[in-house]
C-alpha cells in the first residue's frame, strides 16, 4: 500500500468516530429563568457532568459546574447578573469539553434538561414547582396555594440535603483547582522546534542570513528562560542538522509534551516583491488555509516533505485528524502573539502585528498537544533582518514566548 493510500485510510478511519461523536456549541442565550445552549447535534445525559463548589471567599455563594462533551464554535461567553445567577461563563475547558460555570446564591440550585439539540439550565425550584403544579392539576387538587408552597419546600429541602452531600463528596480535584486563579504547573513539558537545520537552510535573507541559524538562537534563549521558570524544555534539534517534519511532532508525542512551539522566520521572493513592505510577527495554528497569504506561508515552510499527498488527501487529513486540538492551539497561538508583541513593542515600537492565522503547516500535523508555529519576522526585510542580530531583540522575543507559555497554563 502506498504512503498516500495509508494516510487516506487513516483519515477515513478517524473520520467515522470523530464526525459521529462530536457535537458543536453554536449559541448561548440567557434569560431571568434559564440558560439555553444550542448544539449542532443532540447531546445525551452521559455527555454532561455536573458538580458544585463552595466559594471560600464568599460564604453566601457557590459555583455550579456543567462539563459538556462538545467543541465550542463560538468565542468564550460571559454574562452578568440575572435573576437566575450572579455571573455565568461558558468556554472551551479542554479539547473534548465545554464548561458552564455559574455563580449562585447558596439557596439556589441549577439543574439541566435536554430538549432536542438544546441543553437548558434552570433553577431547580422552578423545575420542581412546574412538575408539582402539573401533578396537582391532573389530580384536580383543591389545596390552597399556601399548602402547595409548603409541600414544595419540604420536597426541595430533602432533595438539596441529599444531592449536596453527594456532590461535595465527589468533586474532582480538577474542578477544585479550576475554581481559583491557577498557578502554572512547572512540571509541564514544552517542546520547542527550531525550524529547518542542516541541509535545509530555510529562507535566505538580507546579507545571506539563514533562517535556520536565527530561529535556533531564539529557541535556545527561550529554552533557557523557561527552564529558569521551572519547566522541562526539549528541542527537536540541539545543533545544525536536519530533522524531517513528521519526526518533530513524533518526538514531542513520545516525550508526552504539553505544548509544541515551532519557531520560524518569514520571507518573500526578492525577485518579485519589495522587501521593505513585508514585515511583522505572524502566528499560526494548524487548519486548512483561510487566505492566500497563509497558504503561501505554509508552502514556504512545508517544503517537499508532504508532496506525496494530493490536495484532496491533504485537505481531509487536516479537516479530520486535527479537529480535536484546533481550539486549544488557537488559544495558545493568541497567547503567543499577544506576549511577543507586548515584549517587542516595549523597545521596538514599530513592530508590526501580522495577526493570528490558520494555515496547513505540516510540521504541526500529528501533534497530540496544542501546537503553534510563530514567524518571528521577515528575514528579507532590511530592518527586521538587522534586528535579528540584536541581542536585545532576540531576548525580548524569547521573553515573549516564555510569557505566553505561562499565560496559557494560567488560563487553561
JOSULHU-V238606 format. One line per field, one symbol per residue. ss: DSSP state (h for helix, s for strand, l for the rest). burial: # if it has 9 or more other C-alpha atoms within 8 Angstrom, else .. A space follows every 10 residues. Layout:
ss=???
burial=???
//
This chain:
ss=llhhhhhhhh hhhhhhhhhh hllsssssss lllssssssl llllhhhsss ssssllllll sssssssssl ssllllsssl llllllssss ssllllssss ssssslllls sssssllsss ssshhhhhhh hhhhhhhhll llllhhhhhh hhhhhhhhhh hhhhhhhhhl llhhhhhhll llllllllss ssssllslls lllslhhhls hhhhhhhhhh hhhhhhhhll lsssslllll llllhhhhhh hhhhllllss ssssssllll llllllllll ssssssllll lhhhhhhhhh hhllllllll hhhhhhhhhh hlhhhhhhhh hhhhhhhhhh hhhhhlllll llsssssssl lhhhllllls ssssssssll lhhhhhhlll hhhhhhhhhh hhhhhhhhhh hl
burial=...#.###.. #..##..#.. .#####.#.. ..######## .##....##. ###.#..... ########## ##........ ##.####### ###.###### #####..### ...#..#### #####.###. .#...#.... .......#.. .#...#.... ......##.. #....#.... .#.....### #######... ######..## #########. ###.###... #######..# .##.##.### ###...#### ########.. ....##.### ########## ...##.###. .#........ ..######## ##.####### ########## #####..... #..#.##### #######.## ########## ##.##.##.. ..######## ########## ..
//
